[in-house]
């Protein structure tokens, strides 16, 4: 999985998407790593182009999709 670095984000260090499993992986600046499951590719693409990755994650992914800390 290729990770996209987000130096402009105050909370997210990097994130990436595995299309075959529909898994979004998010690494936070505090070092924690989470995987979100059953993420449609369009949601990943929207996050990739969002002005604020953290706000997009909070508004459209957290509380909607299953996740696990890795």
Backbone as CSV, one residue per row, in Angstrom:
resi,resn,N_x,N_y,N_z,CA_x,CA_y,CA_z,C_x,C_y,C_z
1,UNK,0.845,-1.176,0.000,0.000,0.000,0.000,0.889,1.238,0.000
2,UNK,0.658,2.106,-0.960,1.389,3.365,-1.019,0.728,4.363,-0.083
3,UNK,1.544,4.965,0.768,1.043,5.947,1.715,1.273,7.351,1.153
4,UNK,0.304,8.222,1.376,0.390,9.613,0.952,0.721,10.452,2.178
5,UNK,1.870,11.119,2.152,2.253,11.968,3.272,1.411,13.239,3.279
6,UNK,1.080,13.692,4.493,0.254,14.891,4.634,0.912,15.864,5.612
7,UNK,2.023,16.489,5.199,2.713,17.414,6.103,1.866,18.628,6.476
8,UNK,0.863,18.949,5.651,0.009,20.112,5.945,-1.023,19.822,7.019
9,UNK,-1.234,18.538,7.341,-2.245,18.171,8.336,-1.670,18.283,9.749
10,UNK,-2.484,18.761,10.663,-2.041,18.874,12.059,-2.230,17.564,12.809
11,UNK,-2.999,16.633,12.248,-3.340,15.410,12.959,-2.917,14.135,12.230
12,UNK,-2.981,14.127,10.903,-2.698,12.928,10.112,-1.315,13.033,9.490
13,UNK,-0.510,11.993,9.714,0.839,11.939,9.155,0.822,11.436,7.719
14,UNK,0.047,10.360,7.478,-0.072,9.800,6.138,-1.290,8.892,6.076
15,UNK,-1.702,8.567,4.850,-2.808,7.637,4.669,-2.661,6.947,3.324
16,UNK,-3.286,5.777,3.212,-3.217,5.021,1.972,-4.428,4.131,1.835
17,UNK,-4.582,3.569,0.645,-5.783,2.787,0.338,-5.388,1.521,-0.403
18,UNK,-5.959,0.407,0.019,-5.765,-0.867,-0.663,-7.077,-1.220,-1.356
19,UNK,-7.098,-1.021,-2.658,-8.324,-1.167,-3.436,-8.903,-2.576,-3.365
20,UNK,-8.033,-3.607,-3.406,-8.532,-4.990,-3.442,-9.302,-5.365,-2.180
21,UNK,-8.903,-4.804,-1.036,-9.574,-5.100,0.237,-10.460,-3.968,0.725
22,UNK,-10.431,-2.841,0.006,-11.196,-1.641,0.398,-10.851,-1.199,1.822
23,UNK,-9.540,-1.153,2.094,-9.045,-0.759,3.416,-8.322,0.581,3.303
24,UNK,-8.711,1.499,4.162,-8.038,2.791,4.290,-7.167,2.735,5.538
25,UNK,-5.891,3.002,5.384,-4.967,3.012,6.525,-4.585,4.457,6.806
26,UNK,-4.700,4.848,8.070,-4.388,6.223,8.468,-3.368,6.190,9.597
27,UNK,-2.253,6.877,9.391,-1.237,7.027,10.432,-1.327,8.450,10.969
28,UNK,-1.493,8.547,12.278,-1.627,9.846,12.918,-0.276,10.356,13.395
29,UNK,-0.183,11.647,13.599,1.082,12.265,14.022,1.549,11.753,15.380
30,UNK,0.611,11.242,16.209,0.999,10.710,17.516,1.548,9.285,17.407
31,UNK,1.627,8.747,16.171,2.197,7.425,15.949,1.181,6.297,15.863
32,UNK,-0.071,6.555,16.206,-1.079,5.491,16.133,-1.460,5.236,14.675
33,UNK,-1.835,3.991,14.410,-2.174,3.545,13.062,-3.521,2.852,13.106
34,UNK,-4.435,3.265,12.240,-5.775,2.689,12.186,-6.079,2.229,10.771
35,UNK,-6.873,1.168,10.684,-7.397,0.722,9.404,-8.916,0.831,9.445
36,UNK,-9.484,1.381,8.386,-10.934,1.523,8.237,-11.349,0.594,7.107
37,UNK,-12.437,-0.161,7.317,-12.809,-1.244,6.417,-14.032,-0.900,5.560
38,UNK,-14.090,-1.560,4.397,-15.203,-1.419,3.449,-15.358,0.015,2.950
39,UNK,-14.236,0.672,2.751,-14.242,2.057,2.268,-14.365,2.057,0.740
40,UNK,-15.406,2.662,0.196,-15.508,2.770,-1.266,-14.360,3.622,-1.819
41,UNK,-13.922,3.309,-3.011,-12.814,4.051,-3.619,-13.139,5.538,-3.737
42,UNK,-14.394,5.873,-3.992,-14.785,7.277,-4.120,-14.555,8.035,-2.803
43,UNK,-14.738,7.373,-1.678,-14.494,8.013,-0.376,-12.996,8.295,-0.218
44,UNK,-12.152,7.327,-0.591,-10.704,7.555,-0.550,-10.316,8.716,-1.457
45,UNK,-10.852,8.725,-2.678,-10.519,9.808,-3.615,-10.979,11.159,-3.094
46,UNK,-12.148,11.195,-2.464,-12.632,12.447,-1.878,-11.728,12.904,-0.743
47,UNK,-11.254,11.954,0.074,-10.342,12.323,1.167,-9.030,12.849,0.603
48,UNK,-8.556,12.204,-0.451,-7.287,12.601,-1.063,-7.340,14.039,-1.565
49,UNK,-8.505,14.477,-2.050,-8.620,15.828,-2.595,-9.199,16.836,-1.604
50,UNK,-9.567,16.380,-0.422,-10.153,17.282,0.583,-9.123,18.307,1.053
51,UNK,-9.599,19.496,1.334,-8.719,20.540,1.851,-8.156,20.184,3.214
52,UNK,-8.968,19.558,4.046,-8.531,19.114,5.373,-8.795,17.616,5.486
53,UNK,-7.716,16.845,5.505,-7.852,15.384,5.612,-8.481,14.988,6.946
54,UNK,-8.091,15.647,8.016,-8.618,15.336,9.337,-10.102,15.624,9.455
55,UNK,-10.531,16.755,8.911,-11.954,17.084,8.934,-12.758,16.112,8.093
56,UNK,-12.215,15.720,6.955,-12.912,14.757,6.103,-13.044,13.422,6.829
57,UNK,-11.965,12.967,7.442,-11.989,11.709,8.191,-13.033,11.765,9.295
58,UNK,-13.052,12.844,10.049,-13.996,12.980,11.161,-15.441,13.046,10.684
59,UNK,-15.680,13.719,9.578,-17.050,13.946,9.121,-17.637,12.779,8.333
60,UNK,-16.812,12.111,7.517,-17.358,11.116,6.590,-16.944,9.672,6.857
61,UNK,-15.927,9.453,7.688,-15.425,8.083,7.871,-15.607,7.595,9.304
62,UNK,-15.133,8.363,10.275,-15.296,7.956,11.673,-16.776,7.868,12.018
63,UNK,-17.144,6.808,12.704,-18.528,6.630,13.098,-19.410,6.030,12.009
64,UNK,-18.858,5.895,10.798,-19.613,5.324,9.684,-19.076,3.952,9.289
65,UNK,-17.747,3.810,9.292,-17.117,2.576,8.859,-16.438,1.865,10.033
66,UNK,-16.377,0.540,9.930,-15.665,-0.245,10.949,-14.184,0.088,10.898
67,UNK,-13.522,-0.025,12.030,-12.093,0.278,12.079,-11.426,-0.575,13.156
68,UNK,-10.105,-0.604,13.092,-9.315,-1.291,14.119,-7.979,-0.579,14.237
69,UNK,-7.461,-0.525,15.442,-6.124,-0.003,15.643,-5.135,-1.095,15.291
70,UNK,-4.108,-0.744,14.554,-3.119,-1.724,14.093,-1.916,-1.696,15.003
